[in-house]
Amino acid sequence: MTITLERAQKALTRALEAAKAQNVPIAAVVVDRAGRMVAAARMDDVGFMNIGVAQRKAGTSANFGYPTQAMADLASKEPLILAAFTGDAEVMALAGGMPIKEGDKTIGAIGVAGGHYAQDHAIAAFAVGKE
């Protein structure tokens, strides 16, 4: 099972609504469980590089099945894990990636970039209903 376009678009819409309410321009990407892009948006006034950052956050969260905030916390305490994460250009262990689950199975993830990483995390959590 993997995320549908309809569910991806709903998560994306929720992320954009939360960002607009906070006056934080973001880029958001929803990926399937394999890390492939399903839906994406970049708000006005957010840097163009943020779409790539958001995609890497989403892909990392989908692959590991955890919020990237949890992964960043773990990496801050474990030098070997930090080295593993920083050794792969596709891994982004910075808050703003959130898995999308169906029961206990990860079916995709959303990545948010453009605000402070704490804002990105909160927006991603809201997008998947974890606020």
C-alpha positions as CSV (number, residue, x, y, z in Angstrom):
1,M,0.0,0.0,0.0
2,T,1.2,3.5,-0.8
3,I,-0.2,7.0,-0.6
4,T,-2.8,8.0,-3.1
5,L,-2.7,11.3,-5.0
6,E,-5.9,12.4,-3.3
7,R,-4.4,11.8,0.2
8,A,-1.1,13.5,-0.9
9,Q,-3.0,16.6,-2.1
10,K,-5.0,16.8,1.2
11,A,-1.8,16.7,3.2
12,L,-0.2,19.3,0.9
13,T,-3.3,21.6,1.2
14,R,-3.2,21.3,5.0
15,A,0.5,22.2,5.0
16,L,-0.1,25.3,2.8
17,E,-3.0,26.4,5.0
18,A,-0.9,26.1,8.2
19,A,2.0,28.0,6.6
20,K,-0.3,30.8,5.4
21,A,-1.9,31.1,8.8
22,Q,1.6,31.5,10.3
23,N,2.7,33.9,7.5
24,V,5.6,31.5,6.7
25,P,6.3,30.8,3.1
26,I,7.2,27.2,2.5
27,A,7.8,24.5,0.0
28,A,6.1,21.2,0.7
29,V,6.6,17.8,-1.0
30,V,4.6,14.6,-0.5
31,V,6.3,11.3,-1.5
32,D,5.2,7.7,-1.7
33,R,6.7,5.0,0.5
34,A,9.7,4.7,-1.9
35,G,10.4,8.4,-1.7
36,R,9.1,9.3,-5.1
37,M,7.3,12.7,-5.4
38,V,3.5,12.5,-5.6
39,A,2.6,16.2,-5.0
40,A,4.5,19.4,-4.4
41,A,4.0,23.1,-4.0
42,R,6.3,26.1,-3.5
43,M,4.6,29.3,-2.1
44,D,5.4,32.7,-3.3
45,D,8.5,34.3,-1.7
46,V,10.2,31.0,-0.6
47,G,13.6,30.2,-2.0
48,F,13.7,27.8,-5.0
49,M,16.1,25.5,-3.1
50,N,13.5,24.7,-0.5
51,I,11.6,22.3,-2.8
52,G,14.7,20.1,-2.9
53,V,15.2,20.3,0.9
54,A,11.5,19.5,1.4
55,Q,11.8,16.5,-0.9
56,R,14.9,15.2,0.9
57,K,13.1,15.6,4.3
58,A,10.1,13.7,3.0
59,G,12.2,10.9,1.4
60,T,14.2,10.5,4.6
61,S,11.0,10.3,6.7
62,A,9.4,7.8,4.3
63,N,12.4,5.6,4.2
64,F,12.9,5.4,8.0
65,G,9.3,5.8,9.0
66,Y,10.0,8.4,11.6
67,P,9.7,12.2,11.8
68,T,13.0,13.8,10.8
69,Q,12.9,15.7,14.1
70,A,13.3,12.4,16.0
71,M,16.1,11.4,13.7
72,A,17.9,14.7,14.3
73,D,17.5,14.2,18.0
74,L,19.0,10.8,17.7
75,A,21.9,11.9,15.5
76,S,22.7,14.7,18.0
77,K,23.4,12.0,20.7
78,E,25.0,9.3,18.5
79,P,28.2,10.4,16.5
80,L,28.0,7.2,14.3
81,I,24.5,7.9,13.3
82,L,25.3,11.5,12.6
83,A,28.2,10.4,10.4
84,A,25.9,8.0,8.5
85,F,23.3,10.7,8.0
86,T,25.7,13.3,6.8
87,G,27.5,10.8,4.5
88,D,24.4,10.5,2.2
89,A,23.3,13.5,0.2
90,E,19.7,12.1,0.1
91,V,19.3,12.0,3.9
92,M,18.0,15.1,5.5
93,A,17.8,14.7,9.3
94,L,16.4,18.2,9.9
95,A,13.0,18.8,11.4
96,G,10.2,19.1,8.8
97,G,9.7,15.6,7.5
98,M,6.7,13.6,8.8
99,P,5.7,10.0,7.8
100,I,2.2,9.4,6.6
101,K,0.8,6.2,8.1
102,E,-2.0,3.8,7.4
103,G,-2.3,2.0,10.7
104,D,1.3,1.1,11.6
105,K,2.5,1.1,8.0
106,T,4.3,4.1,6.4
107,I,2.6,4.8,3.1
108,G,4.4,8.1,2.3
109,A,5.7,11.3,4.0
110,I,5.6,15.0,3.7
111,G,8.5,17.3,3.9
112,V,8.3,21.0,4.6
113,A,11.0,23.6,4.2
114,G,11.2,27.4,4.3
115,G,10.5,28.4,7.9
116,H,12.6,27.8,11.0
117,Y,12.9,24.0,11.4
118,A,10.6,24.1,14.4
119,Q,7.9,25.8,12.2
120,D,8.6,23.3,9.4
121,H,8.0,20.4,11.9
122,A,4.8,21.9,13.3
123,I,3.4,22.5,9.8
124,A,4.3,18.9,8.7
125,A,2.7,17.5,11.8
126,F,-0.5,19.5,11.2
127,A,-0.5,18.3,7.6
128,V,-0.7,14.7,8.6
129,G,-3.0,15.3,11.6
130,K,-0.4,15.0,14.3
131,E,-0.8,18.6,15.6
